[in-house]
Amino acid sequence: VRMVESGGDLVQAGGSLRLSCYASGAILSDFSGNAMAWYRQAPGKQRELIATITSGGSTDHADSVKGRFTISRLNAKRMVYLQMNSVRPEDTAVYYCNRHGNRWTWGQGTRVTVFS
């Protein structure tokens, strides 16, 4: 299974973006039965976990994005989404998605650049 992220762009502070992630090659039951997550890696920093969604749809978000970002999933299409609102320059990073634990092969990520 390989993750394919998309939707990153150059965006002005205060704007919105919707990131998408497709689990290429995943068996539907394997995808739908596992928690998924979004991560990001800012320049010069380690990759960090920012949002998770369980197989049942329960979500959790890091304090840094809580109230601004929302994770969701569409199991039938093996897709995970990240709605990003009120973005800030500190949200600039490469964004990745993967299983939360026992990860599949990482994708190349999608780059988000926020300018003020």
N, C-alpha and C positions, 0 to 999 in steps of 0.2 A: 504494500500500500504506500502510495506517495501522496503527500499533501500538495494541493495546487491553490495558492492564494492569489487574489486579484482585488482590484478596486482602489489601490493606493493612488495618491495623487498629491499635487501641490495645492494647498488650500489655505485660505486666509483664516487667521484666528477668529473664533466665533462661528465658523462655518461647520458644515456637516459632511460626513462621508459614510458610505456603507461598504464594508469589506466583506468579501465572500471567500469561502474555502471549500474545496471539493476533495473528498477522500477517494482518489483515483485507485481503483482496484479493490476497494473494500467490499467485503461481503455484507449485505444489508443487515443481517442479524448481528454481525460483529460491530458494525457502526452504531446501530441503534441501541445496542446493549451497553455501550460504554459512555462514560463522561467524556466530554470534549472541552477544549480550552483554547483561548487566545493568549499568545505571548507577544512580547515586543522586546526589541533590542535597540536601544538608543546608541548613538555614536560613542565609542569609548566605554560603554557599560556592558554589564552582563545581561543575558536574556532574563526577562522577568515575566511571571505569570500575572495576567491582568483580569481574566474572566474565565469562569467555568460554568458548564451546564451539564447536569446529570442526565442519565438516560430518561428520567421521568420529567425533565424540563425545569427542575429547580436550578436557579442561577445564583452565582456569587461574583462580586466584582471587587477588585482591589480598591482601597480607599482613594487612590490617586485618580480613578476614573469613575467612581461610584456617583450615580446621578447624572452622568454625562454619556456613558457608553452602555450599550445593552447587547448581550450575547443572545443568540437564538439559534435554532437548528430546524432543519427539514429532513427528517430521516429518509423519506422515500427517495430523495435526490442526493442523499449522502452529503448534504451541505451544512455548513456552519456559517453564521453571519455575525458581524460586529457593526452595530449602528453607532456611529461616533457623532455626537453633537457637542456644540460649544467647545470645539477643539482649541488647544493652547499650543504655543510654541514648544513646550516641554513634552508634548505628545509626539514630536518628531522622532521617528524610529522606523525600523523594518518590523512588520507585523507578521507573525506566524500562527498557524493553528496546528493542533495535534490532539491526540488522546491525552487525557489527564492521567498520567501514569502509564507505564508500559507502552511508550510512544512508538508510533510508526516512523518511517523515514521522513525526516524534515524536508519541507519544500524550500523553495528559494525565498519565500516571503514576498510581501508587497510593501513598497516604500511609501510612507506618509511623511510629507514635509509641511509643517505649519509655519507660516510667516505672519509677522505682525504688521 
